[in-house]
């Protein structure tokens, strides 16, 4: 296997692991068997360009052709951007990727289910909000619950309940009133003899 191909495969595998996705999660997201993901990552199969693009995009990456002379500058920018990602941002990304992978798996069995579409929409809306630690933990618990959920019609009542929980979380965050600024000092109203 040529060096460039090996480096690309290592980057893809690292991106998948960094996102907190298992091979099974990624396979559910892009609609290929987990064994195929394993073969791709190990270099045991020749990866088509269209598959590479789909694989990369599922991991929130883009493929770009760059003039060779500009490569050092691009690599420096990418390295700098990667280093600035906080631990919280990585955890947030992992939780959202896990929830989206679970939805992709559930929607394969019932792609027309309105509640799954509503859940997906709410998840996309939540991705635009700044989440606190407790909110992220609540989302993580929901994502874990979705991952363990067996697909099929029996899952719909649980999906509806999870969807309501997510909408409640979204509404609470979206409609939270900002805290009023605290004055630098206050006069006590009880001091009448002052």
N, CA, C and O of each residue as an XYZ file, in Angstrom:
776
protein
N       0.851     -1.176      0.000
C       0.000      0.000      0.000
C       0.897      1.239      0.000
O       1.813      1.333      0.817
N       0.650      2.181     -0.896
C       1.464      3.389     -0.934
C       1.314      4.197      0.359
O       0.289      4.132      1.037
N       2.355      4.953      0.677
C       2.388      5.745      1.900
C       1.209      6.713      1.987
O       0.587      6.821      3.043
N       0.893      7.413      0.909
C      -0.191      8.404      0.936
C      -1.519      7.748      1.301
O      -2.290      8.307      2.081
N      -1.788      6.590      0.754
C      -3.029      5.885      1.057
C      -3.066      5.477      2.523
O      -4.096      5.603      3.184
N      -1.943      4.990      3.023
C      -1.854      4.575      4.421
C      -2.124      5.768      5.345
O      -2.820      5.634      6.351
N      -1.575      6.923      5.000
C      -1.765      8.121      5.815
C      -3.238      8.544      5.812
O      -3.764      8.949      6.849
N      -3.898      8.457      4.675
C      -5.314      8.808      4.584
C      -6.149      7.861      5.445
O      -7.044      8.295      6.170
N      -5.851      6.577      5.359
C      -6.598      5.593      6.138
C      -6.387      5.806      7.634
O      -7.327      5.681      8.419
N      -5.158      6.125      8.030
C      -4.893      6.409      9.447
C      -5.668      7.647      9.907
O      -6.191      7.681     11.021
N      -5.737      8.649      9.050
C      -6.484      9.864      9.381
C      -7.968      9.550      9.544
O      -8.606     10.027     10.482
N      -8.518      8.747      8.631
C      -9.932      8.377      8.729
C     -10.213      7.583     10.002
O     -11.191      7.843     10.703
N      -9.357      6.623     10.291
C      -9.529      5.808     11.502
C      -9.428      6.702     12.747
O     -10.226      6.579     13.676
N      -8.434      7.603     12.750
C      -8.278      8.523     13.874
C      -9.476      9.444     14.032
O      -9.903      9.719     15.153
N     -10.020      9.921     12.925
C     -11.200     10.798     12.967
C     -12.403     10.048     13.525
O     -13.180     10.600     14.304
N     -12.551      8.804     13.129
C     -13.665      7.996     13.649
C     -13.520      7.804     15.154
O     -14.483      7.974     15.902
N     -12.322      7.451     15.594
C     -12.095      7.228     17.022
C     -12.248      8.534     17.806
O     -12.814      8.545     18.899
N     -11.748      9.616     17.250
C     -11.846     10.928     17.888
C     -13.298     11.343     18.062
O     -13.654     11.976     19.055
N     -14.138     10.985     17.092
C     -15.560     11.318     17.148
C     -16.325     10.446     18.125
O     -17.494     10.704     18.412
N     -15.666      9.409     18.638
C     -16.328      8.516     19.572
C     -17.239      7.510     18.901
O     -18.092      6.904     19.549
N     -17.060      7.333     17.605
C     -17.891      6.390     16.861
C     -17.183      5.049     16.750
O     -15.979      4.984     16.500
N     -17.936      3.998     16.935
C     -17.400      2.670     16.656
C     -17.540      2.422     15.152
O     -18.208      3.180     14.448
N     -16.910      1.365     14.676
C     -17.079      1.006     13.261
C     -18.551      0.736     12.970
O     -19.046      1.072     11.894
N     -19.236      0.144     13.908
C     -20.667     -0.154     13.746
C     -21.481      1.137     13.647
O     -22.385      1.237     12.817
N     -21.161      2.137     14.500
C     -21.857      3.428     14.446
C     -21.663      4.081     13.075
O     -22.614      4.573     12.468
N     -20.420      4.076     12.602
C     -20.123      4.690     11.309
C     -20.809      3.938     10.179
O     -21.303      4.546      9.230
N     -20.837      2.619     10.285
C     -21.488      1.839      9.230
C     -22.983      2.155      9.170
O     -23.570      2.189      8.088
N     -23.595      2.385     10.328
C     -25.013      2.761     10.349
C     -25.217      4.142      9.729
O     -26.224      4.395      9.066
N     -24.266      5.014      9.950
C     -24.385      6.377      9.432
C     -24.274      6.421      7.918
O     -25.004      7.173      7.273
N     -23.361      5.620      7.326
C     -23.172      5.713      5.876
C     -23.801      4.552      5.119
O     -23.753      4.510      3.890
N     -24.396      3.600      5.857
C     -25.167      2.551      5.209
C     -24.360      1.451      4.556
O     -24.761      0.918      3.521
N     -23.222      1.100      5.148
C     -22.437     -0.039      4.661
C     -22.201     -0.977      5.831
O     -22.280     -0.552      6.984
N     -21.914     -2.243      5.560
C     -21.674     -3.180      6.664
C     -20.430     -2.792      7.473
O     -19.488     -2.203      6.942
N     -20.446     -3.128      8.745
C     -19.309     -2.835      9.623
C     -18.048     -3.518      9.112
O     -16.954     -2.970      9.241
N     -18.186     -4.697      8.539
C     -17.012     -5.414      8.024
C     -16.334     -4.627      6.899
O     -15.115     -4.694      6.737
N     -17.126     -3.886      6.126
C     -16.553     -3.077      5.051
C     -15.741     -1.909      5.629
O     -14.679     -1.566      5.110
N     -16.251     -1.307      6.705
C     -15.518     -0.232      7.384
C     -14.177     -0.786      7.883
O     -13.140     -0.137      7.750
N     -14.213     -1.972      8.449
C     -12.986     -2.599      8.949
C     -11.989     -2.830      7.816
O     -10.795     -2.572      7.975
N     -12.473     -3.311      6.680
C     -11.589     -3.551      5.529
C     -11.010     -2.243      5.004
O      -9.841     -2.191      4.623
N     -11.814     -1.195      4.980
C     -11.327      0.106      4.522
C     -10.211      0.593      5.439
O      -9.140      0.984      4.976
N     -10.474      0.564      6.753
C      -9.498      1.087      7.711
C      -8.205      0.283      7.730
O      -7.138      0.835      8.001
N      -8.285     -0.994      7.452
C      -7.073     -1.827      7.464
C      -6.362     -1.825      6.114
O      -5.260     -2.360      5.987
N      -6.992     -1.222      5.106
C      -6.382     -1.185      3.780
C      -6.575     -2.472      3.000
O      -5.909     -2.691      1.988
N      -7.485     -3.330      3.463
C      -7.714     -4.610      2.806
C      -8.599     -4.495      1.565
O      -8.750     -5.464      0.822
N      -9.174     -3.333      1.339
C     -10.002     -3.124      0.165
C      -9.582     -1.817     -0.506
O      -9.131     -0.880      0.153
N      -9.737     -1.777     -1.812
C      -9.385     -0.580     -2.559
C     -10.557      0.390     -2.450
O     -11.667      0.080     -2.883
N     -10.314      1.535     -1.884
C     -11.358      2.501     -1.604
C     -11.641      3.363     -2.827
O     -10.741      4.016     -3.356
N     -12.899      3.362     -3.275
C     -13.295      4.212     -4.396
C     -13.392      5.655     -3.913
O     -13.623      5.908     -2.731
N     -13.217      6.586     -4.825
C     -13.247      8.000     -4.479
C     -14.591      8.393     -3.874
O     -14.628      9.120     -2.880
N     -15.682      7.932     -4.447
C     -17.005      8.285     -3.921
C     -17.183      7.759     -2.495
O     -17.785      8.430     -1.656
N     -16.666      6.573     -2.223
C     -16.745      6.010     -0.867
C     -15.888      6.811      0.101
O     -16.277      7.039      1.246
N     -14.721      7.234     -0.366
C     -13.825      8.030      0.470
C     -14.494      9.353      0.851
O     -14.427      9.776      2.005
N     -15.129      9.994     -0.109
C     -15.814     11.264      0.165
C     -16.933     11.045      1.175
O     -17.074     11.825      2.117
N     -17.725     10.000      0.995
C     -18.829      9.713      1.904
C     -18.317      9.397      3.308
O     -18.864      9.878      4.300
N     -17.273      8.591      3.379
C     -16.639      8.216      4.648
C     -16.173      9.479      5.371
O     -16.465      9.665      6.552
N     -15.451     10.345      4.661
C     -14.905     11.565      5.264
C     -16.024     12.483      5.741
O     -15.958     13.007      6.854
N     -17.028     12.681      4.934
C     -18.118     13.594      5.307
C     -18.906     13.081      6.501
O     -19.385     13.872      7.313
N     -19.043     11.768      6.615
C     -19.735     11.197      7.769
C     -18.980     11.497      9.057
O     -19.561     11.498     10.142
N     -17.673     11.754      8.928
C     -16.841     12.074     10.088
C     -16.612     13.581     10.226
O     -15.788     14.020     11.028
N     -17.343     14.360      9.444
C     -17.236     15.814      9.465
C     -15.900     16.313      8.920
O     -15.344     17.296      9.410
N     -15.398     15.627      7.911
C     -14.173     16.012      7.209
C     -14.521     16.311      5.756
O     -15.565     15.890      5.258
N     -13.648     17.031      5.093
C     -13.796     17.302      3.663
C     -12.503     16.944      2.962
O     -11.417     17.139      3.508
N     -12.620     16.426      1.762
C     -11.452     16.157      0.926
C     -11.214     17.380      0.054
O     -12.142     17.915     -0.553
N      -9.967     17.812      0.001
C      -9.627     19.000     -0.763
C      -8.308     18.739     -1.485
O      -7.357     18.225     -0.898
N      -8.265     19.103     -2.771
C      -7.002     19.063     -3.507
C      -6.328     20.420     -3.333
O      -6.936     21.466     -3.560
N      -5.070     20.382     -2.928
C      -4.336     21.606     -2.630
C      -3.067     21.616     -3.462
O      -2.406     20.586     -3.594
N      -2.716     22.765     -4.025
C      -1.428     22.824     -4.728
C      -0.303     22.428     -3.773
O      -0.299     22.834     -2.611
N       0.625     21.654     -4.253
C       1.704     21.123     -3.417
C       2.450     22.236     -2.677
O       2.835     22.065     -1.521
N       2.650     23.371     -3.341
C       3.374     24.475     -2.700
C       2.615     25.040     -1.505
O       3.227     25.568     -0.577
N       1.287     24.935     -1.518
C       0.471     25.473     -0.430
C       0.270     24.465      0.703
O      -0.274     24.819      1.748
N       0.695     23.232      0.513
C       0.452     22.180      1.486
C       0.998     22.507      2.878
O       0.279     22.305      3.857
N       2.231     23.000      3.015
C       2.709     23.312      4.372
C       1.819     24.338      5.091
O       1.565     24.209      6.288
N       1.356     25.340      4.368
C       0.489     26.350      4.989
C      -0.846     25.735      5.404
O      -1.340     26.009      6.498
N      -1.423     24.917      4.550
C      -2.698     24.271      4.863
C      -2.533     23.337      6.058
O      -3.376     23.332      6.956
N      -1.464     22.550      6.082
C      -1.221     21.645      7.208
C      -1.050     22.419      8.509
O      -1.521     21.975      9.557
N      -0.382     23.571      8.459
C      -0.207     24.390      9.658
C      -1.547     24.918     10.159
O      -1.801     24.936     11.363
N      -2.394     25.342      9.242
C      -3.712     25.853      9.630
C      -4.549     24.737     10.243
O      -5.190     24.937     11.275
N      -4.549     23.570      9.619
C      -5.326     22.439     10.131
C      -4.804     22.023     11.500
O      -5.591     21.753     12.407
N      -3.504     21.970     11.653
C      -2.910     21.594     12.930
C      -3.279     22.584     14.022
O      -3.606     22.192     15.142
N      -3.225     23.849     13.698
C      -3.569     24.889     14.663
C      -5.040     24.801     15.060
O      -5.380     24.915     16.237
N      -5.902     24.600     14.078
C      -7.336     24.504     14.355
C      -7.649     23.280     15.204
O      -8.493     23.341     16.098
N      -6.973     22.170     14.928
C      -7.202     20.946     15.689
C      -6.746     21.099     17.127
O      -7.378     20.573     18.043
N      -5.654     21.816     17.330
C      -5.114     21.993     18.676
C      -6.013     22.868     19.532
O      -6.013     22.743     20.757
N      -6.776     23.746     18.907
C      -7.608     24.664     19.684
C      -8.935     24.057     20.117
O      -9.653     24.644     20.926
N      -9.262     22.891     19.584
C     -10.505     22.257     20.026
C     -10.396     21.882     21.496
O      -9.473     21.175     21.899
N     -11.320     22.349     22.270
C     -11.293     22.055     23.694
C     -11.809     20.647     23.962
O     -12.421     20.007     23.107
N     -11.547     20.202     25.145
C     -12.052     18.891     25.567
C     -13.572     18.883     25.505
O     -14.178     17.895     25.089
N     -14.182     19.985     25.917
C     -15.645     20.066     25.892
C     -16.180     19.972     24.470
O     -17.195     19.319     24.225
N     -15.494     20.627     23.533
C     -15.934     20.580     22.136
C     -15.834     19.164     21.591
O     -16.704     18.720     20.843
N     -14.776     18.457     21.964
C     -14.638     17.072     21.507
C     -15.728     16.194     22.101
O     -16.313     15.367     21.403
N     -16.002     16.373     23.397
C     -17.049     15.577     24.034
C     -18.403     15.879     23.399
O     -19.204     14.977     23.152
N     -18.642     17.144     23.145
C     -19.897     17.561     22.504
C     -20.028     16.901     21.136
O     -21.082     16.368     20.789
N     -18.955     16.943     20.374
C     -18.959     16.338     19.048
C     -19.234     14.836     19.135
O     -20.009     14.296     18.345
N     -18.607     14.177     20.083
C     -18.810     12.734     20.253
C     -20.266     12.418     20.574
O     -20.841     11.482     20.017
N     -20.858     13.194     21.466
C     -22.244     12.943     21.863
C     -23.184     13.135     20.677
O     -24.063     12.306     20.442
N     -23.005     14.225     19.929
C     -23.874     14.472     18.779
C     -23.672     13.406     17.696
O     -24.644     12.955     17.090
N     -22.434     13.003     17.448
C     -22.181     11.963     16.451
C     -22.833     10.648     16.869
O     -23.400      9.935     16.041
N     -22.747     10.339     18.143
C     -23.333      9.085     18.637
C     -24.858      9.111     18.482
O     -25.458      8.126     18.052
N     -25.473     10.229     18.831
C     -26.931     10.348     18.699
C     -27.350     10.263     17.234
O     -28.344      9.613     16.909
N     -26.597     10.916     16.351
C     -26.933     10.882     14.925
C     -26.746      9.481     14.347
O     -27.523      9.056     13.491
N     -25.731      8.765     14.803
C     -25.533      7.389     14.337
C     -26.688      6.503     14.784
O     -27.143      5.645     14.029
N     -27.161      6.707     16.002
C     -28.298      5.926     16.498
C     -29.545      6.218     15.674
O     -30.294      5.303     15.332
N     -29.768      7.486     15.357
C     -30.933      7.840     14.533
C     -30.829      7.245     13.138
O     -31.823      6.784     12.577
N     -29.626      7.256     12.581
C     -29.448      6.675     11.244
C     -29.797      5.196     11.266
O     -30.439      4.692     10.344
N     -29.375      4.500     12.314
C     -29.680      3.068     12.428
C     -31.178      2.848     12.576
O     -31.735      1.956     11.935
N     -31.836      3.644     13.407
C     -33.272      3.478     13.633
C     -34.090      3.853     12.399
O     -35.122      3.239     12.128
N     -33.637      4.848     11.661
C     -34.415      5.290     10.498
C     -34.279      4.337      9.316
O     -35.105      4.375      8.404
N     -33.257      3.485      9.312
C     -33.148      2.501      8.221
C     -34.327      1.554      8.216
O     -34.792      1.153      7.149
N     -34.823      1.185      9.397
C     -35.952      0.255      9.473
C     -37.281      0.943      9.183
O     -38.213      0.308      8.687
N     -37.374      2.228      9.487
C     -38.618      2.961      9.259
C     -38.278      4.383      8.829
O     -38.399      5.314      9.625
N     -37.848      4.564      7.562
C     -37.397      5.880      7.112
C     -38.494      6.942      7.097
O     -38.191      8.135      7.062
N     -39.751      6.535      7.123
C     -40.856      7.493      7.055
C     -41.419      7.839      8.427
O     -42.396      8.583      8.512
N     -40.834      7.321      9.502
C     -41.367      7.572     10.844
C     -41.236      9.049     11.191
O     -40.137      9.602     11.233
N     -42.382      9.669     11.437
C     -42.405     11.114     11.718
C     -41.651     11.440     12.994
O     -40.981     12.471     13.066
N     -41.744     10.587     13.998
C     -41.092     10.878     15.282
C     -39.572     10.830     15.154
O     -38.872     11.585     15.828
N     -39.062      9.958     14.307
C     -37.611      9.904     14.085
C     -37.162     11.167     13.368
O     -36.111     11.719     13.693
N     -37.940     11.631     12.401
C     -37.603     12.882     11.705
C     -37.648     14.068     12.666
O     -36.793     14.952     12.612
N     -38.650     14.080     13.546
C     -38.773     15.161     14.524
C     -37.582     15.129     15.493
O     -37.029     16.171     15.844
N     -37.205     13.939     15.911
C     -36.062     13.776     16.809
C     -34.777     14.260     16.136
O     -33.951     14.924     16.762
N     -34.618     13.925     14.872
C     -33.454     14.371     14.114
C     -33.430     15.897     14.009
O     -32.375     16.509     14.170
N     -34.580     16.513     13.743
C     -34.665     17.972     13.647
C     -34.302     18.629     14.974
O     -33.561     19.612     15.001
N     -34.820     18.091     16.065
C     -34.522     18.655     17.382
C     -33.028     18.534     17.688
O     -32.428     19.449     18.250
N     -32.441     17.413     17.320
C     -31.011     17.211     17.539
C     -30.197     18.227     16.741
O     -29.210     18.768     17.239
N     -30.614     18.480     15.506
C     -29.927     19.481     14.675
C     -30.054     20.883     15.288
O     -29.110     21.673     15.250
N     -31.216     21.176     15.843
C     -31.406     22.478     16.487
C     -30.536     22.600     17.733
O     -29.943     23.651     17.977
N     -30.458     21.536     18.517
C     -29.632     21.559     19.721
C     -28.150     21.760     19.398
O     -27.407     22.330     20.196
N     -27.732     21.292     18.234
C     -26.332     21.443     17.844
C     -25.947     22.913     17.706
O     -24.761     23.242     17.733
N     -26.925     23.798     17.559
C     -26.650     25.228     17.415
C     -26.567     25.961     18.748
O     -26.223     27.143     18.776
N     -26.872     25.289     19.845
C     -26.881     25.929     21.149
C     -25.609     25.638     21.923
O     -24.936     24.632     21.696
N     -25.298     26.533     22.833
C     -24.212     26.301     23.774
C     -24.789     25.442     24.891
O     -25.734     25.853     25.565
N     -24.235     24.263     25.089
C     -24.757     23.356     26.102
C     -23.883     23.393     27.349
O     -22.655     23.389     27.264
N     -24.528     23.429     28.492
C     -23.810     23.333     29.753
C     -23.463     21.883     30.039
O     -23.872     20.976     29.313
N     -22.710     21.681     31.098
C     -22.282     20.330     31.462
C     -23.470     19.403     31.702
O     -23.483     18.268     31.226
N     -24.469     19.890     32.445
C     -25.647     19.065     32.740
C     -26.444     18.757     31.474
O     -26.962     17.653     31.306
N     -26.536     19.754     30.583
C     -27.256     19.544     29.323
C     -26.548     18.493     28.476
O     -27.190     17.636     27.869
N     -25.220     18.568     28.443
C     -24.449     17.606     27.665
C     -24.592     16.201     28.247
O     -24.669     15.224     27.503
N     -24.626     16.102     29.568
C     -24.816     14.790     30.209
C     -26.205     14.235     29.900
O     -26.362     13.036     29.669
N     -27.204     15.104     29.898
C     -28.565     14.662     29.554
C     -28.604     14.165     28.110
O     -29.229     13.147     27.813
N     -27.935     14.888     27.221
C     -27.886     14.486     25.819
C     -27.118     13.173     25.656
O     -27.495     12.324     24.848
N     -26.041     13.012     26.425
C     -25.267     11.765     26.374
C     -26.131     10.574     26.806
O     -26.091      9.515     26.181
N     -26.912     10.754     27.881
C     -27.787      9.678     28.355
C     -28.828      9.326     27.298
O     -29.142      8.153     27.094
N     -29.359     10.339     26.630
C     -30.344     10.096     25.570
C     -29.689      9.366     24.402
O     -30.269      8.428     23.856
N     -28.483      9.788     24.013
C     -27.774      9.133     22.907
C     -27.484      7.674     23.249
O     -27.648      6.792     22.406
N     -27.054      7.419     24.484
C     -26.785      6.040     24.900
C     -28.059      5.198     24.868
O     -28.038      4.032     24.474
N     -29.162      5.805     25.287
C     -30.442      5.087     25.263
C     -30.851      4.747     23.833
O     -31.343      3.652     23.561
N     -30.640      5.702     22.916
C     -30.969      5.454     21.512
C     -30.081      4.366     20.914
O     -30.548      3.550     20.120
N     -28.812      4.351     21.289
C     -27.889      3.340     20.751
C     -28.301      1.933     21.174
O     -28.129      0.981     20.413
N     -28.840      1.798     22.375
C     -29.214      0.474     22.896
C     -30.603      0.042     22.445
O     -30.997     -1.110     22.625
N     -31.326      0.966     21.866
C     -32.710      0.708     21.483
C     -32.778     -0.228     20.278
O     -32.161      0.048     19.249
N     -33.520     -1.329     20.390
C     -33.668     -2.201     19.223
C     -34.575     -1.539     18.192
O     -35.551     -0.876     18.544
N     -34.249     -1.721     16.941
C     -35.046     -1.127     15.865
C     -36.354     -1.886     15.724
O     -36.464     -3.050     16.110
N     -37.333     -1.210     15.168
C     -38.620     -1.846     14.923
C     -39.751     -1.076     15.553
O     -39.523     -0.088     16.250
N     -40.986     -1.524     15.312
C     -42.172     -0.804     15.782
C     -42.256     -0.710     17.308
O     -42.836      0.242     17.829
N     -41.693     -1.668     18.025
C     -41.751     -1.642     19.490
C     -40.965     -0.471     20.059
O     -41.191     -0.071     21.201
N     -40.047      0.079     19.279
C     -39.208      1.177     19.754
C     -39.902      2.532     19.669
O     -39.449      3.489     20.297
N     -40.996      2.638     18.906
C     -41.638      3.936     18.683
C     -42.086      4.645     19.959
O     -41.883      5.855     20.059
N     -42.688      3.960     20.947
C     -43.067      4.680     22.175
C     -41.845      5.258     22.906
O     -41.917      6.350     23.468
N     -40.750      4.540     22.896
C     -39.532      5.029     23.551
C     -38.963      6.201     22.753
O     -38.505      7.187     23.331
N     -38.993      6.092     21.432
C     -38.508      7.195     20.585
C     -39.338      8.443     20.826
O     -38.791      9.544     20.881
N     -40.659      8.292     20.973
C     -41.523      9.438     21.255
C     -41.165     10.075     22.589
O     -41.118     11.300     22.703
N     -40.911      9.249     23.599
C     -40.543      9.768     24.924
C     -39.208     10.512     24.862
O     -39.064     11.591     25.436
N     -38.231      9.923     24.161
C     -36.914     10.548     24.016
C     -37.045     11.852     23.238
O     -36.385     12.840     23.561
N     -37.889     11.854     22.222
C     -38.109     13.059     21.427
C     -38.675     14.184     22.283
O     -38.250     15.333     22.160
N     -39.641     13.858     23.158
C     -40.206     14.863     24.065
C     -39.132     15.398     25.020
O     -39.082     16.596     25.298
N     -38.274     14.499     25.519
C     -37.200     14.933     26.415
C     -36.264     15.909     25.706
O     -35.880     16.936     26.265
N     -35.903     15.572     24.464
C     -34.997     16.441     23.711
C     -35.650     17.786     23.405
O     -34.998     18.826     23.495
N     -36.924     17.772     23.046
C     -37.610     19.033     22.779
C     -37.693     19.885     24.044
O     -37.552     21.107     23.991
N     -37.923     19.225     25.183
C     -37.938     19.946     26.456
C     -36.583     20.580     26.751
O     -36.511     21.725     27.197
N     -35.518     19.837     26.501
C     -34.163     20.364     26.688
C     -33.920     21.548     25.757
O     -33.410     22.586     26.178
N     -34.292     21.382     24.486
C     -34.126     22.467     23.512
C     -34.911     23.702     23.929
O     -34.390     24.817     23.878
N     -36.163     23.511     24.340
C     -36.991     24.648     24.720
C     -36.444     25.352     25.956
O     -36.448     26.581     26.030
N     -35.979     24.579     26.914
C     -35.427     25.175     28.131
C     -34.203     26.029     27.806
O     -34.045     27.129     28.335
N     -33.343     25.515     26.935
C     -32.138     26.257     26.564
C     -32.499     27.460     25.699
O     -31.979     28.556     25.908
N     -33.386     27.257     24.731
C     -33.731     28.333     23.790
C     -34.472     29.478     24.466
O     -34.305     30.635     24.080
N     -35.288     29.170     25.468
C     -36.117     30.195     26.083
C     -35.592     30.667     27.429
O     -36.277     31.385     28.157
N     -34.386     30.262     27.748
C     -33.793     30.693     29.022
C     -33.550     32.191     28.974
O     -32.998     32.720     28.010
N     -33.966     32.850     30.016
C     -33.746     34.288     30.087
C     -32.329     34.541     30.577
O     -31.854     33.879     31.500
N     -31.664     35.494     29.960
C     -30.324     35.808     30.447
C     -30.423     36.382     31.853
O     -31.389     37.065     32.196
N     -29.424     36.097     32.646
C     -29.424     36.610     34.008
C     -29.210     38.117     33.976
O     -28.404     38.637     33.204
N     -29.953     38.800     34.834
C     -29.797     40.250     34.916
C     -28.423     40.561     35.499
O     -27.941     39.850     36.381
N     -27.798     41.617     35.007
C     -26.486     41.948     35.553
C     -26.592     42.319     37.027
O     -27.521     43.007     37.452
N     -25.633     41.853     37.780
C     -25.601     42.143     39.207
C     -25.008     43.531     39.411
O     -23.964     43.844     38.839
N     -25.666     44.380     40.229
C     -25.090     45.708     40.447
C     -23.772     45.610     41.200
O     -23.526     44.651     41.931
N     -22.940     46.607     41.010
C     -21.646     46.624     41.679
C     -21.828     46.733     43.186
O     -21.015     46.207     43.946
N     -22.890     47.414     43.628
C     -23.192     47.512     45.050
C     -24.691     47.712     45.196
O     -25.368     48.103     44.245
N     -25.198     47.448     46.370
C     -26.610     47.654     46.657
C     -26.751     48.392     47.974
O     -25.974     48.180     48.906
N     -27.728     49.244     48.042
C     -28.062     49.871     49.305
C     -29.090     49.012     49.988
O     -30.053     48.555     49.373
N     -28.875     48.797     51.266
C     -29.855     48.018     52.027
C     -31.055     48.885     52.320
O     -30.911     49.986     52.851
N     -32.235     48.406     51.982
C     -33.457     49.164     52.210
C     -33.860     49.136     53.664
O     -34.637     49.981     54.109
N     -33.343     48.178     54.412
C     -33.722     48.047     55.825
C     -33.017     49.067     56.714
O     -33.429     49.265     57.856
N     -31.974     49.712     56.223
C     -31.230     50.665     57.053
C     -31.915     52.014     57.023
O     -31.585     52.852     56.184
N     -32.869     52.247     57.926
C     -33.581     53.516     57.960
C     -32.846     54.574     58.766
O     -33.125     55.762     58.605
N     -31.930     54.184     59.616
C     -31.240     55.147     60.467
C     -29.911     55.594     59.849
O     -29.084     56.189     60.540
N     -29.702     55.324     58.601
C     -28.438     55.675     57.978
C     -28.346     57.108     57.613
O     -27.327     57.543     57.076
